Amino acid sequence: MVRPTVEYANTFGKHAVSALFLYEQTQLKGSTMTGKMGGYNFNDPVDLSLGTEFISNPTGSHSDKATIG
């Protein structure tokens, strides 16, 4: 995340001028994959490849998101 700020203040005789400029930029990226397997020899599998039968076809997605302003 980028969040720079700029401040300005100056006095001209009886007049004072001040300004504040803020900017924010965020970029998020992510990807997911889901799938189900069965036929494990234990109750707490940590890897889909350890199963012996597909319950559903693996699916997945990928997304990029940028927010500027």
N, CA, C and O atoms as a GROMACS GRO file, in nm:
protein
  276
    1MET      N    1   0.084  -0.117   0.000
    1MET     CA    2   0.000   0.000   0.000
    1MET      C    3   0.089   0.124   0.000
    1MET      O    4   0.188   0.131   0.072
    2VAL      N    5   0.052   0.218  -0.081
    2VAL     CA    6   0.125   0.345  -0.090
    2VAL      C    7   0.033   0.454  -0.034
    2VAL      O    8  -0.083   0.463  -0.075
    3ARG      N    9   0.084   0.536   0.059
    3ARG     CA   10   0.001   0.639   0.121
    3ARG      C   11   0.084   0.766   0.148
    3ARG      O   12   0.105   0.800   0.265
    4PRO      N   13   0.130   0.836   0.044
    4PRO     CA   14   0.207   0.957   0.067
    4PRO      C   15   0.117   1.076   0.104
    4PRO      O   16   0.000   1.079   0.068
    5THR      N   17   0.173   1.172   0.177
    5THR     CA   18   0.102   1.295   0.212
    5THR      C   19   0.194   1.414   0.190
    5THR      O   20   0.315   1.404   0.205
    6VAL      N   21   0.133   1.526   0.155
    6VAL     CA   22   0.206   1.651   0.137
    6VAL      C   23   0.129   1.759   0.210
    6VAL      O   24   0.008   1.773   0.192
    7GLU      N   25   0.198   1.836   0.294
    7GLU     CA   26   0.136   1.947   0.366
    7GLU      C   27   0.205   2.077   0.327
    7GLU      O   28   0.326   2.080   0.305
    8TYR      N   29   0.126   2.185   0.319
    8TYR     CA   30   0.180   2.316   0.284
    8TYR      C   31   0.116   2.420   0.376
    8TYR      O   32  -0.005   2.415   0.400
    9ALA      N   33   0.194   2.512   0.425
    9ALA     CA   34   0.143   2.622   0.505
    9ALA      C   35   0.233   2.744   0.484
    9ALA      O   36   0.355   2.733   0.486
   10ASN      N   37   0.169   2.858   0.465
   10ASN     CA   38   0.246   2.981   0.445
   10ASN      C   39   0.160   3.100   0.488
   10ASN      O   40   0.037   3.095   0.480
   11THR      N   41   0.225   3.205   0.532
   11THR     CA   42   0.156   3.327   0.572
   11THR      C   43   0.203   3.442   0.484
   11THR      O   44   0.323   3.462   0.464
   12PHE      N   45   0.106   3.517   0.431
   12PHE     CA   46   0.133   3.632   0.347
   12PHE      C   47   0.069   3.754   0.414
   12PHE      O   48  -0.049   3.782   0.394
   13GLY      N   49   0.147   3.825   0.492
   13GLY     CA   50   0.093   3.940   0.565
   13GLY      C   51  -0.009   3.893   0.667
   13GLY      O   52   0.024   3.818   0.759
   14LYS      N   53  -0.135   3.937   0.651
   14LYS     CA   54  -0.242   3.898   0.743
   14LYS      C   55  -0.311   3.768   0.700
   14LYS      O   56  -0.401   3.721   0.770
   15HIS      N   57  -0.272   3.710   0.588
   15HIS     CA   58  -0.341   3.594   0.533
   15HIS      C   59  -0.257   3.467   0.552
   15HIS      O   60  -0.136   3.466   0.530
   16ALA      N   61  -0.324   3.362   0.592
   16ALA     CA   62  -0.256   3.233   0.609
   16ALA      C   63  -0.319   3.132   0.512
   16ALA      O   64  -0.442   3.126   0.498
   17VAL      N   65  -0.235   3.056   0.445
   17VAL     CA   66  -0.281   2.955   0.351
   17VAL      C   67  -0.223   2.820   0.393
   17VAL      O   68  -0.104   2.808   0.422
   18SER      N   69  -0.309   2.720   0.397
   18SER     CA   70  -0.261   2.585   0.426
   18SER      C   71  -0.334   2.486   0.337
   18SER      O   72  -0.448   2.508   0.297
   19ALA      N   73  -0.265   2.375   0.306
   19ALA     CA   74  -0.324   2.272   0.220
   19ALA      C   75  -0.270   2.136   0.263
   19ALA      O   76  -0.160   2.124   0.315
   20LEU      N   77  -0.351   2.036   0.238
   20LEU     CA   78  -0.313   1.899   0.269
   20LEU      C   79  -0.353   1.813   0.149
   20LEU      O   80  -0.467   1.817   0.105
   21PHE      N   81  -0.259   1.736   0.097
   21PHE     CA   82  -0.284   1.648  -0.017
   21PHE      C   83  -0.258   1.504   0.028
   21PHE      O   84  -0.150   1.472   0.077
   22LEU      N   85  -0.358   1.418   0.010
   22LEU     CA   86  -0.347   1.278   0.047
   22LEU      C   87  -0.370   1.191  -0.075
   22LEU      O   88  -0.450   1.226  -0.163
   23TYR      N   89  -0.301   1.079  -0.081
   23TYR     CA   90  -0.315   0.985  -0.193
   23TYR      C   91  -0.300   0.844  -0.138
   23TYR      O   92  -0.217   0.819  -0.052
   24GLU      N   93  -0.382   0.752  -0.189
   24GLU     CA   94  -0.370   0.613  -0.146
   24GLU      C   95  -0.384   0.521  -0.266
   24GLU      O   96  -0.470   0.540  -0.352
   25GLN      N   97  -0.298   0.421  -0.271
   25GLN     CA   98  -0.302   0.322  -0.378
   25GLN      C   99  -0.285   0.183  -0.317
   25GLN      O  100  -0.194   0.160  -0.238
   26THR      N  101  -0.374   0.092  -0.355
   26THR     CA  102  -0.371  -0.044  -0.304
   26THR      C  103  -0.384  -0.140  -0.420
   26THR      O  104  -0.464  -0.117  -0.511
   27GLN      N  105  -0.308  -0.247  -0.418
   27GLN     CA  106  -0.317  -0.350  -0.521
   27GLN      C  107  -0.323  -0.486  -0.453
   27GLN      O  108  -0.238  -0.519  -0.371
   28LEU      N  109  -0.424  -0.563  -0.488
   28LEU     CA  110  -0.444  -0.694  -0.429
   28LEU      C  111  -0.442  -0.800  -0.539
   28LEU      O  112  -0.499  -0.778  -0.647
   29LYS      N  113  -0.380  -0.912  -0.514
   29LYS     CA  114  -0.378  -1.024  -0.608
   29LYS      C  115  -0.408  -1.151  -0.531
   29LYS      O  116  -0.368  -1.166  -0.415
   30GLY      N  117  -0.477  -1.243  -0.595
   30GLY     CA  118  -0.504  -1.368  -0.527
   30GLY      C  119  -0.546  -1.477  -0.624
   30GLY      O  120  -0.591  -1.448  -0.735
   31SER      N  121  -0.533  -1.600  -0.582
   31SER     CA  122  -0.580  -1.713  -0.661
   31SER      C  123  -0.620  -1.825  -0.565
   31SER      O  124  -0.562  -1.841  -0.458
   32THR      N  125  -0.720  -1.901  -0.607
   32THR     CA  126  -0.768  -2.010  -0.525
   32THR      C  127  -0.790  -2.134  -0.609
   32THR      O  128  -0.810  -2.125  -0.730
   33MET      N  129  -0.786  -2.250  -0.546
   33MET     CA  130  -0.821  -2.375  -0.610
   33MET      C  131  -0.895  -2.459  -0.507
   33MET      O  132  -0.853  -2.468  -0.391
   34THR      N  133  -1.004  -2.521  -0.549
   34THR     CA  134  -1.079  -2.606  -0.458
   34THR      C  135  -1.102  -2.742  -0.524
   34THR      O  136  -1.108  -2.752  -0.646
   35GLY      N  137  -1.113  -2.843  -0.444
   35GLY     CA  138  -1.140  -2.977  -0.493
   35GLY      C  139  -1.170  -3.069  -0.376
   35GLY      O  140  -1.137  -3.038  -0.262
   36LYS      N  141  -1.231  -3.183  -0.405
   36LYS     CA  142  -1.263  -3.279  -0.300
   36LYS      C  143  -1.216  -3.417  -0.344
   36LYS      O  144  -1.230  -3.455  -0.461
   37MET      N  145  -1.160  -3.489  -0.251
   37MET     CA  146  -1.117  -3.627  -0.276
   37MET      C  147  -1.171  -3.714  -0.162
   37MET      O  148  -1.204  -3.664  -0.055
   38GLY      N  149  -1.179  -3.842  -0.187
   38GLY     CA  150  -1.220  -3.936  -0.086
   38GLY      C  151  -1.126  -4.055  -0.085
   38GLY      O  152  -1.031  -4.060  -0.164
   39GLY      N  153  -1.151  -4.149   0.000
   39GLY     CA  154  -1.070  -4.270   0.006
   39GLY      C  155  -0.940  -4.253   0.082
   39GLY      O  156  -0.842  -4.322   0.053
   40TYR      N  157  -0.938  -4.163   0.178
   40TYR     CA  158  -0.816  -4.144   0.258
   40TYR      C  159  -0.805  -4.254   0.364
   40TYR      O  160  -0.905  -4.310   0.409
   41ASN      N  161  -0.683  -4.284   0.401
   41ASN     CA  162  -0.658  -4.383   0.505
   41ASN      C  163  -0.654  -4.321   0.645
   41ASN      O  164  -0.633  -4.393   0.742
   42PHE      N  165  -0.673  -4.189   0.656
   42PHE     CA  166  -0.669  -4.120   0.784
   42PHE      C  167  -0.768  -4.004   0.780
   42PHE      O  168  -0.816  -3.970   0.672
   43ASN      N  169  -0.799  -3.944   0.893
   43ASN     CA  170  -0.906  -3.844   0.903
   43ASN      C  171  -0.863  -3.701   0.876
   43ASN      O  172  -0.950  -3.616   0.854
   44ASP      N  173  -0.735  -3.671   0.875
   44ASP     CA  174  -0.690  -3.532   0.860
   44ASP      C  175  -0.592  -3.520   0.744
   44ASP      O  176  -0.473  -3.498   0.767
   45PRO      N  177  -0.638  -3.534   0.618
   45PRO     CA  178  -0.546  -3.525   0.505
   45PRO      C  179  -0.496  -3.382   0.484
   45PRO      O  180  -0.569  -3.286   0.509
   46VAL      N  181  -0.373  -3.369   0.438
   46VAL     CA  182  -0.316  -3.238   0.412
   46VAL      C  183  -0.290  -3.214   0.263
   46VAL      O  184  -0.245  -3.105   0.225
   47ASP      N  185  -0.317  -3.312   0.180
   47ASP     CA  186  -0.288  -3.301   0.037
   47ASP      C  187  -0.393  -3.379  -0.041
   47ASP      O  188  -0.422  -3.494  -0.009
   48LEU      N  189  -0.451  -3.317  -0.144
   48LEU     CA  190  -0.552  -3.385  -0.226
   48LEU      C  191  -0.497  -3.510  -0.294
   48LEU      O  192  -0.571  -3.605  -0.318
   49SER      N  193  -0.370  -3.509  -0.326
   49SER     CA  194  -0.312  -3.622  -0.400
   49SER      C  195  -0.307  -3.750  -0.316
   49SER      O  196  -0.278  -3.857  -0.370
   50LEU      N  197  -0.333  -3.742  -0.185
   50LEU     CA  198  -0.332  -3.861  -0.100
   50LEU      C  199  -0.462  -3.940  -0.108
   50LEU      O  200  -0.469  -4.054  -0.061
   51GLY      N  201  -0.566  -3.881  -0.169
   51GLY     CA  202  -0.693  -3.951  -0.182
   51GLY      C  203  -0.691  -4.045  -0.301
   51GLY      O  204  -0.603  -4.037  -0.386
   52THR      N  205  -0.789  -4.136  -0.305
   52THR     CA  206  -0.794  -4.236  -0.413
   52THR      C  207  -0.913  -4.217  -0.505
   52THR      O  208  -0.918  -4.284  -0.609
   53GLU      N  209  -1.009  -4.129  -0.473
   53GLU     CA  210  -1.125  -4.111  -0.560
   53GLU      C  211  -1.168  -3.965  -0.562
   53GLU      O  212  -1.170  -3.898  -0.459
   54PHE      N  213  -1.203  -3.914  -0.683
   54PHE     CA  214  -1.252  -3.777  -0.697
   54PHE      C  215  -1.397  -3.770  -0.654
   54PHE      O  216  -1.478  -3.852  -0.697
   55ILE      N  217  -1.430  -3.674  -0.569
   55ILE     CA  218  -1.569  -3.648  -0.533
   55ILE      C  219  -1.625  -3.540  -0.624
   55ILE      O  220  -1.743  -3.544  -0.659
   56SER      N  221  -1.544  -3.443  -0.661
   56SER     CA  222  -1.581  -3.340  -0.759
   56SER      C  223  -1.456  -3.297  -0.833
   56SER      O  224  -1.344  -3.312  -0.782
   57ASN      N  225  -1.475  -3.244  -0.952
   57ASN     CA  226  -1.360  -3.195  -1.029
   57ASN      C  227  -1.301  -3.072  -0.962
   57ASN      O  228  -1.376  -2.986  -0.914
   58PRO      N  229  -1.169  -3.061  -0.958
   58PRO     CA  230  -1.108  -2.940  -0.901
   58PRO      C  231  -1.148  -2.817  -0.981
   58PRO      O  232  -1.158  -2.822  -1.104
   59THR      N  233  -1.172  -2.709  -0.911
   59THR     CA  234  -1.203  -2.582  -0.975
   59THR      C  235  -1.108  -2.476  -0.920
   59THR      O  236  -1.045  -2.498  -0.817
   60GLY      N  237  -1.099  -2.364  -0.987
   60GLY     CA  238  -1.010  -2.260  -0.939
   60GLY      C  239  -1.045  -2.126  -0.998
   60GLY      O  240  -1.128  -2.116  -1.089
   61SER      N  241  -0.981  -2.022  -0.947
   61SER     CA  242  -1.001  -1.886  -0.998
   61SER      C  243  -0.877  -1.805  -0.970
   61SER      O  244  -0.795  -1.839  -0.884
   62HIS      N  245  -0.864  -1.697  -1.043
   62HIS     CA  246  -0.753  -1.604  -1.024
   62HIS      C  247  -0.810  -1.463  -1.040
   62HIS      O  248  -0.894  -1.440  -1.128
   63SER      N  249  -0.767  -1.370  -0.956
   63SER     CA  250  -0.818  -1.234  -0.968
   63SER      C  251  -0.708  -1.133  -0.938
   63SER      O  252  -0.620  -1.157  -0.855
   64ASP      N  253  -0.714  -1.022  -1.007
   64ASP     CA  254  -0.629  -0.907  -0.982
   64ASP      C  255  -0.723  -0.789  -0.954
   64ASP      O  256  -0.822  -0.770  -1.025
   65LYS      N  257  -0.692  -0.711  -0.853
   65LYS     CA  258  -0.774  -0.596  -0.820
   65LYS      C  259  -0.682  -0.480  -0.786
   65LYS      O  260  -0.587  -0.497  -0.709
   66ALA      N  261  -0.710  -0.366  -0.841
   66ALA     CA  262  -0.633  -0.246  -0.810
   66ALA      C  263  -0.730  -0.134  -0.772
   66ALA      O  264  -0.829  -0.112  -0.841
   67THR      N  265  -0.702  -0.065  -0.665
   67THR     CA  266  -0.782   0.048  -0.621
   67THR      C  267  -0.690   0.168  -0.613
   67THR      O  268  -0.592   0.167  -0.537
   68ILE      N  269  -0.721   0.268  -0.689
   68ILE     CA  270  -0.637   0.388  -0.689
   68ILE      C  271  -0.727   0.507  -0.661
   68ILE      O  272  -0.832   0.523  -0.723
   69GLY      N  273  -0.685   0.588  -0.566
   69GLY     CA  274  -0.763   0.708  -0.537
   69GLY      C  275  -0.792   0.722  -0.392
   69GLY      O  276  -0.857   0.818  -0.351
   0.00000   0.00000   0.00000
